[in-house]
Amino acid sequence: MKYTAIVEGMNCNGCANSVKAAFTQVEGVQEVQVNLDAKEAEIVSHTEVSEEKLKEALADTTYTVVSVTS
């Protein structure tokens, strides 16, 4: 399954790496690509991942998931 998450709060490559690392820890996630300019992350998983799980992944950071589409 493939998801696109719009993420607020990213403004540098370090931010993008932090978001990628956080999403990678979500159960089922296989691959994450972050586009800093578009403020989005492309997430590939082998199982269904809820928007709530992706929001929880960033809960302890300064980044916020605005929306998730599949």
Phi, psi and omega in degrees: 000148181235135181231151172239121179251127174273125187237124175266150174105352179275131177219008178205170179297328176297320177298313181300319178295323178294318178295316179300315180297319181294314180293328179297334181282348180289133182302130179097341182286129181257324185211144177223130174237126182252130177252102184298317182296321181274352182058043180219160177234132174264124186239129178245130180223158177266356175227166178291136179237125182281156176300322180299319178296321179290322176295319179297326181299331181256007186301325182263020180240181177267009182256152183227131173281118180276315179202160177225131175237155179235000000 
